[in-house]
Amino acid sequence: MAALGLVTGAAAPVETKFDENRAWKFLVDQVEIGPRFPSSPGHLKCRDYIRAEAAKHADRVTLQPFSHQWSRGGRLEMWNVVAEQNWQNAKVRVLLCAHWDTRPSAEMDPDPTKRAKPILGANDGGSGVAVLLELMRVLKGLHPDLGIQYVFFDGEDLGPSLDEMFLGATHYAGRRDIPRPDYGILLDMVGDKDLRIPREPNSDYYAPAVMDALYAHAKTAGFEKTFPNVLGPEVIDDHIPLNRAGIPTVDLIDFTYPAWHTHQDTLDKCSAESLGIVGRFLETWFRKNPLWTPKPK
């Protein structure tokens, strides 16, 4: 059993159960699989790893298959992994999501000879998944009226251009055969050692109530250093198709990351401490506000 902790610096300290070392192990496991882009040797292995770990704490885990005719050749098969806790009968439903695929090229690498090679994606791909897998353990059974759907998106980073990215989120957003979330929180690139997650402008535009509530919580719960209430870089990410489909979703992302889309996006650029900060931030949010929604219920 993981040790309990207290979030210090908060107006009223909150007991937390999020174990950053468990989250770190999830990150290490993904990176050890290798590149995890569609059609790569590690793709199915990572999909099945996430599905198996999620099944330990979910009521139900399903796959959402979809395909894409890639401009770089061949039709690619992809899968969102969807894990649910108390989803069907909940009064308030929240989507927690991250992408699990990695970039098949390293176009930002300083070495031109390496730009066509796939990256390991420790932070960009692995970190959000690692936090969600540990959150599943600590949030299970939190409130009888709260339902959480954890969605691990595939095809976010395929590329090379934006019209071949965010494919899993676009597929999920187009589904009408599942209960719709009241709001969503996307985690992307949250493992950086020098972690700082300001307000993302597209999130402010599409989901201002969610942003205001989360950043107010950051201040009162002692997370303001990592989540400063200031605008950061504008990011096009999986939250865009979700918002356009009517699911108010925010992107928690540290986009000031020099290793982005390079071969330097490795474990040594990440830390268990950063994963723990994000995990405890969200755990305390749900412990204090399990039935919050951006609109009256």
HELIX and SHEET records of a PDB file:
HELIX    1   1 GLU A   20  ILE A   33  1                                  14    
HELIX    2   2 PRO A   41  ALA A   55  1                                  15    
HELIX    3   3 PRO A  112  LYS A  114  5                                   3    
HELIX    4   4 ALA A  122  SER A  127  3                                   6    
HELIX    5   5 GLY A  128  LEU A  139  1                                  12    
HELIX    6   6 LEU A  162  GLU A  164  5                                   3    
HELIX    7   7 LEU A  167  ALA A  173  1                                   7    
HELIX    8   8 PRO A  201  TYR A  206  1                                   6    
HELIX    9   9 PRO A  208  ALA A  221  1                                  14    
HELIX   10  10 HIS A  239  ARG A  244  1                                   6    
HELIX   11  11 LEU A  267  LYS A  269  5                                   3    
HELIX   12  12 ALA A  272  LYS A  288  1                                  17    
SHEET    1   A 2 GLY A   5  VAL A   7  0                                        
SHEET    2   A 2 VAL A  14  THR A  16 -1                                        
SHEET    1   B 6 ARG A  60  GLN A  69  0                                        
SHEET    2   B 6 ARG A  75  GLN A  85 -1                                        
SHEET    3   B 6 LEU A 146  PHE A 153 -1                                        
SHEET    4   B 6 VAL A  92  HIS A  99  1                                        
SHEET    5   B 6 TYR A 183  ASP A 188  1                                        
SHEET    6   B 6 THR A 249  ILE A 253  1                                        
END                                                                             
